[in-house]
Amino acid sequence: MEFSTIEVTHSGTRGAITLNRPDKLNPLGTVMLTELVRAARLLDAQADVKVVVVSGRGRSFSAGADLATFSGDGGPATSAGAAREAADAGRLMAEAIEGLRAVTVVRLQGHCVGGALVLAAACDLRVASTDARFSIPEVDLGIPLAWGGIPRLLREFGPAVTKELVMTCRPFGAHEAQAAGFLNRVVPAGELDESVETLVRELEGKSPLTLAATKRHVNAVTEGMVGTSRAWNDADSLVTALRDPESRDVARAYLARFRGNDA
């Protein structure tokens, strides 16, 4: 199976998915989202794989979706169905990663923005370097947080913190994310690979039956509490916002500020 935006490997009890567009800070475009679904299916078919490490090549895990997607300059989709299908790709990605039989460990460094935070939340365990920076800019972009992001962040952060982070769009660091319960481990950048490796080796030494049973049990309990499957219609809100004039005005103003700060 060939991939153009990610790398997928597996050997023995270990698998790996690496976001591989470092020159663009690993943006989660439609092709990458679709490839992540295919990667999850491929690794799920490897009966010996106990642990899958999800990472991003380069200086950042992922800067989220390409900002050009929200510029309003691309014109309407060819049909409402095509627009909804594209908007739903992120939800399908998150469900595929979360549904992996193997335990997923995500390695986080640099920027982890918007949809990338949803991808990280879909993983089982999270290890970050102290330089990791998180933000959820969707509201500033005139769109709701979609892809099943709200229930997943609610599950990890709780309702009040989720509302604040999503509505204010303020950035936050690794230590705050760990204190809120989102991250398992935070280590200096130079120790990130070693920390991930140590965790993976610990998991590889466990029985695959008990690992899978524990993962499924925890997920079943939290699904009953939060219900990520209710996010099936996130794409409808996203498509609506992308065609709402006032939301587009908010997005253009934000992008103008964003590009001005980069100048």
C-alpha positions as CSV (number, residue, x, y, z in Angstrom):
1,M,0.0,0.0,0.0
2,E,1.5,3.3,-1.1
3,F,1.2,6.6,0.7
4,S,2.2,10.1,-0.5
5,T,1.8,12.2,2.7
6,I,2.6,9.7,5.5
7,E,4.9,6.9,6.2
8,V,3.6,3.6,7.6
9,T,5.8,0.8,8.9
10,H,5.3,-2.3,11.0
11,S,7.7,-4.9,12.3
12,G,7.0,-7.5,14.9
13,T,4.8,-6.1,17.7
14,R,5.4,-2.4,16.7
15,G,3.8,-0.2,14.0
16,A,4.4,3.4,13.2
17,I,2.5,6.2,11.3
18,T,4.5,9.3,10.6
19,L,3.0,12.5,9.1
20,N,5.5,13.3,6.4
21,R,5.1,16.8,5.0
22,P,7.6,18.6,7.3
23,D,8.1,21.5,4.9
24,K,4.5,22.5,5.5
25,L,4.4,21.4,9.2
26,N,2.5,18.3,8.3
27,P,-0.9,19.9,7.4
28,L,-3.9,17.6,7.7
29,G,-5.3,17.9,4.2
30,T,-7.9,15.7,2.7
31,V,-5.3,13.4,1.2
32,M,-3.5,12.9,4.5
33,L,-6.8,12.3,6.3
34,T,-7.7,9.6,3.8
35,E,-4.3,8.1,4.0
36,L,-4.5,7.9,7.8
37,V,-7.7,5.9,7.5
38,R,-6.0,3.5,5.1
39,A,-3.0,3.3,7.4
40,A,-5.2,2.4,10.4
41,R,-6.8,-0.4,8.4
42,L,-3.4,-1.7,7.2
43,L,-2.0,-1.8,10.7
44,D,-5.2,-3.4,12.1
45,A,-4.6,-6.3,9.8
46,Q,-1.2,-7.0,11.3
47,A,-2.2,-9.5,14.1
48,D,1.2,-9.2,15.9
49,V,1.2,-5.4,16.3
50,K,0.6,-4.4,19.9
51,V,1.6,-0.7,19.8
52,V,1.5,2.0,17.1
53,V,3.5,5.2,17.4
54,V,1.9,8.2,15.7
55,S,4.3,11.1,15.1
56,G,5.1,14.1,12.8
57,R,8.4,14.5,11.0
58,G,10.2,17.7,11.4
59,R,10.0,20.5,14.0
60,S,6.2,20.2,14.6
61,F,3.7,17.4,15.0
62,S,1.2,19.2,12.8
63,A,0.0,22.8,12.2
64,G,-3.5,21.5,11.5
65,A,-5.4,22.1,8.3
66,D,-4.0,24.3,5.5
67,L,-5.2,27.8,6.2
68,A,-6.0,28.3,2.5
69,T,-8.9,25.9,3.1
70,F,-10.6,28.6,5.2
71,S,-9.7,31.7,3.1
72,G,-13.0,31.6,1.2
73,D,-11.0,32.0,-2.1
74,G,-11.5,28.5,-3.4
75,G,-15.0,28.8,-4.6
76,P,-18.0,26.6,-3.7
77,A,-17.7,22.8,-3.9
78,T,-19.0,21.2,-7.0
79,S,-21.9,19.8,-5.0
80,A,-23.3,19.8,-1.5
81,G,-22.5,16.1,-1.3
82,A,-18.8,16.6,-2.3
83,A,-18.5,19.4,0.2
84,R,-19.9,17.3,3.0
85,E,-17.7,14.3,2.1
86,A,-14.5,16.5,2.3
87,A,-15.7,18.1,5.6
88,D,-16.3,14.6,7.1
89,A,-12.8,13.2,6.3
90,G,-11.5,14.3,9.6
91,R,-14.2,12.6,11.6
92,L,-13.5,9.3,9.7
93,M,-9.8,9.7,10.4
94,A,-10.3,10.2,14.2
95,E,-12.6,7.2,14.3
96,A,-10.2,5.0,12.4
97,I,-7.2,5.9,14.7
98,E,-9.3,5.5,17.8
99,G,-10.6,2.2,16.6
100,L,-7.2,0.6,16.1
101,R,-6.9,-2.6,18.1
102,A,-3.3,-1.8,19.0
103,V,-2.5,0.8,21.7
104,T,-1.6,4.1,20.1
105,V,1.1,6.4,21.5
106,V,1.4,9.9,20.0
107,R,4.7,11.7,20.0
108,L,4.1,15.5,20.1
109,Q,6.6,18.3,19.5
110,G,6.4,21.9,18.3
111,H,2.9,22.9,17.1
112,C,-0.2,20.8,17.5
113,V,-3.0,22.9,16.1
114,G,-6.8,22.4,15.6
115,G,-7.4,19.1,13.9
116,A,-4.0,17.8,15.0
117,L,-5.2,18.1,18.5
118,V,-8.2,15.9,17.5
119,L,-5.8,13.4,16.1
120,A,-3.8,13.4,19.3
121,A,-7.0,13.0,21.3
122,A,-7.9,10.0,19.2
123,C,-4.7,8.2,20.4
124,D,-4.6,6.3,23.6
125,L,-1.4,7.8,25.2
126,R,0.4,11.1,24.7
127,V,4.0,12.0,25.2
128,A,5.1,15.6,24.5
129,S,8.2,17.7,24.7
130,T,8.3,20.8,26.8
131,D,8.3,22.9,23.7
132,A,5.0,21.6,22.4
133,R,2.4,24.3,21.8
134,F,-1.3,23.6,21.4
135,S,-4.1,25.8,20.1
136,I,-7.6,25.4,18.6
137,P,-8.1,28.3,16.2
138,E,-11.3,27.1,14.6
139,V,-13.6,29.7,16.1
140,D,-11.2,32.4,14.9
141,L,-11.4,30.9,11.5
142,G,-15.2,31.2,11.5
143,I,-15.9,27.5,11.8
144,P,-16.9,25.1,14.6
145,L,-14.5,22.5,15.9
146,A,-15.5,19.4,13.9
147,W,-14.1,15.9,13.3
148,G,-15.6,14.7,16.6
149,G,-13.3,17.2,18.4
150,I,-15.7,18.4,21.0
151,P,-16.6,15.1,22.6
152,R,-13.0,14.0,22.5
153,L,-11.7,17.1,24.1
154,L,-14.6,17.0,26.6
155,R,-13.5,13.5,27.5
156,E,-9.9,14.6,28.1
157,F,-10.3,18.1,29.5
158,G,-13.8,18.3,30.9
159,P,-16.6,20.7,29.8
160,A,-15.4,24.0,31.3
161,V,-11.8,23.8,30.0
162,T,-13.0,22.6,26.6
163,K,-15.4,25.5,26.3
164,E,-12.7,28.0,27.2
165,L,-10.0,26.6,25.0
166,V,-12.3,26.2,22.0
167,M,-14.1,29.5,22.3
168,T,-11.1,31.7,23.2
169,C,-8.7,30.0,20.8
170,R,-5.8,30.8,23.2
171,P,-2.6,28.8,22.9
172,F,-1.5,26.7,25.8
173,G,1.7,24.7,26.6
174,A,2.6,21.2,27.4
175,H,2.6,21.6,31.2
176,E,-0.9,23.1,31.2
177,A,-2.1,20.2,28.9
178,Q,-0.6,17.7,31.3
179,A,-2.1,19.3,34.4
180,A,-5.5,19.2,32.6
181,G,-5.1,15.4,32.1
182,F,-4.5,15.5,28.3
183,L,-0.8,14.4,28.3
184,N,0.6,11.4,30.0
185,R,4.3,12.6,30.0
186,V,6.1,15.8,29.3
187,V,9.9,15.7,28.9
188,P,12.6,17.9,27.6
189,A,12.9,17.9,23.8
190,G,16.2,15.9,23.9
191,E,14.5,13.2,25.9
192,L,11.3,12.8,23.8
193,D,12.4,9.9,21.7
194,E,13.8,8.0,24.7
195,S,10.6,8.6,26.7
196,V,8.4,7.3,23.8
197,E,10.7,4.3,23.4
198,T,10.5,3.5,27.1
199,L,6.7,3.6,27.1
200,V,6.5,1.5,23.9
201,R,8.8,-1.2,25.3
202,E,6.7,-1.3,28.5
203,L,3.6,-1.9,26.5
204,E,5.3,-4.4,24.1
205,G,6.0,-6.6,27.2
206,K,2.3,-7.0,28.0
207,S,-0.2,-9.6,26.8
208,P,-1.9,-8.4,23.7
209,L,-5.2,-9.9,25.0
210,T,-5.1,-7.8,28.2
211,L,-3.9,-4.7,26.4
212,A,-6.8,-4.9,23.9
213,A,-9.3,-5.7,26.6
214,T,-8.2,-2.8,28.8
215,K,-8.4,-0.4,25.8
216,R,-11.8,-1.6,24.7
217,H,-13.1,-1.4,28.3
218,V,-12.0,2.1,28.9
219,N,-13.2,3.2,25.5
220,A,-16.6,1.6,26.1
221,V,-17.0,3.3,29.4
222,T,-16.0,6.8,28.1
223,E,-18.2,6.3,25.0
224,G,-21.1,5.8,27.3
225,M,-20.2,9.0,29.2
226,V,-19.4,11.2,26.2
227,G,-20.5,9.6,23.0
228,T,-18.1,10.4,20.2
229,S,-20.4,8.7,17.7
230,R,-22.8,11.7,18.1
231,A,-20.3,13.7,16.0
232,W,-21.5,12.1,12.8
233,N,-23.2,15.4,11.7
234,D,-20.2,17.7,12.5
235,A,-19.6,18.0,8.8
236,D,-23.0,19.6,8.4
237,S,-22.1,22.4,10.8
238,L,-18.7,22.8,9.1
239,V,-20.1,23.1,5.6
240,T,-22.7,25.6,6.8
241,A,-20.0,27.8,8.5
242,L,-17.9,27.7,5.3
243,R,-20.8,29.2,3.4
244,D,-21.9,31.7,6.1
245,P,-21.0,35.3,5.1
246,E,-20.4,36.5,8.7
247,S,-18.3,33.5,9.5
248,R,-16.2,34.1,6.4
249,D,-15.7,37.7,7.4
250,V,-14.4,36.5,10.8
251,A,-12.0,34.1,9.0
252,R,-10.7,36.7,6.6
253,A,-10.0,39.1,9.5
254,Y,-8.2,36.4,11.4
255,L,-6.1,35.3,8.4
256,A,-5.2,38.9,7.7
257,R,-3.9,39.3,11.3
258,F,-2.2,35.9,11.1
259,R,-0.3,36.8,7.9
260,G,0.5,40.2,9.3
261,N,2.1,38.6,12.3
262,D,4.2,36.4,10.0
263,A,5.5,39.4,8.0
